[in-house]
Amino acid sequence: MIGKRLIRLFCLLTIAIGTFICAQSSISWAASAISWEIQNRFRIIDGYYDEDAFVRQLRRFIRDAEGRSRYPSFGEQMPRSKWSSKDTSYQSGYSHIPESWLIKISLSGKLSERSRFCEWRLDGDLLSNSSCETWTSSFTSKPTTVAVIVRDKSNNIIANDSIIIQPSDLLVVSLGDSFASGEGAPEVSVGYEPNLDIMSAPSYRPARWTDHLCHRSLLSGHSLTALALARQNKHQSVTFLSFACSGAEIAGQGKGVNGDLDPTDPGDGGLLSPYIGRETPRQVRVSFESANATEEAPLLPETAHLLSAQIEAAHNALCMQQTADTRSCSGEHRQPDIVLLSIGGNDVLFGPVIKDLIVRRCDAGSSCIKDVQNNLKKRFSLLPLHYEQLKNHLQKLNARRVLITTYPDPTQDENGQLCDDKKTGLGRTAVGLSIPFLPYLVGLDKAEYLFARDSLLKPLNQAIRDIKDDKWSVVDVSKTFHGKGICSSRSWFNTVWGSYKRQGLTGNVEDTIDGRVSKGSVPAGAAHPNIFGYCGYARELTRAIQGKSVFVPGCDGI
């Protein structure tokens, strides 16, 4: 054994100085002579729009956002994913463990430069391929031995090595509200083009999302986390399933006296009961029909219906063998490796409270503030119970790990001081906007920002930190968002005006499904992270998952 190590060391030294005393030897290459990687490891990207193209577009999107020279957008070519908006489900079989992976195999380092002929074997069987060029082939999860003998132009053996190839897949499931879905960061922003007729309005193109009904984006913090994990490990693909939906709550409004779900009145819902979504199919179609640009509406369900409860939808998607009518599962369920979660803000009326502060001008001591305080007291009293309900229901998925994030603080400037709309915050002024939008431009004063922070955000985050469970981890994003609030000169949030520029107004008309109301003309992305904020989310989540900093593609330098 010692002698073999000395020979290997001697070979390394001679190779380093350019001599090939060991050329005739069949001793294996010191470092592995073979390298391999799974192609398109971020499996949610579909078809011709591969993972590398997505990353290139992501970098361009962030560069445009940094320059603020125009509205950042993935351009005309929307990245295709394995989510079907029409069927409100993922492609058949996508959530399963892959049957096979396309693997790229090559010689390591500079070995390929000196090689002339290669003798490749798979599990001992000689391949007809004698080229030393990179090649691809399909592999299953079964361990496969790949061996190679490398010869130079003089037919001398310069490497003889073998490796075991065994690809695997990581299952990441995203659940929750707008901070999980990616609200505020559509893949394709609203577009405006000037009209040659100066008396006519400019051409308008609505924003585009991976899922319009939930404002679900591949630019969400959860999606960028899955992408980072996929790019980091070349031997493991990542299956990313997001059921997150903007506006979702844990339990909805239909709570019994003990906070239990009332099946006769499931309320707004989201995670544990059905939900109307951020927009209805009719609202999305009206938005595209009212646009004066030639832009076809996305494919949507032909018949409007409530969206399934997220945990139930995830559980159904993870069934490995469904019955013929797809209504029940006749086999085992795949176990998620990681569940990413952001939830609780809508359960304590985060959006409505901010709206009340902006539109109703809830000054300290006013009846408006008292109404808000009473509502918050009632909601916060039930929140711990709702998190317990959520933990119980999530056991159905049997996830190995659950990571829930706190909510970032949008109320601070670049120095960590409270915002005041004299400095420009939620109510950035604008000209030429429709009347329904104008109330949102009033903004908040310092006292109202203080109320939002101390009476809403702080107790909400404390309730999240108080969650105790062996499989659950709380990921606190407060430090990474410090000094990047909505009025900061380096903000990671959308203002009302910023939301309008990127995604327009949510729902030009009010709509109803099964008695649930979806209101129109809402700047839904306001006070939500922009692409920089979602990069920050991904950075903290990947650090929590891996125990170290992980490169998030496109987010370097932010």
Summary of the structure (lengths in Angstrom):
residues: 558
radius of gyration: 27.0
end to end distance: 50.3
largest distance: 91.2
contacts: 1872
relative contact order: 0.12
helix: 29%
strand: 20%
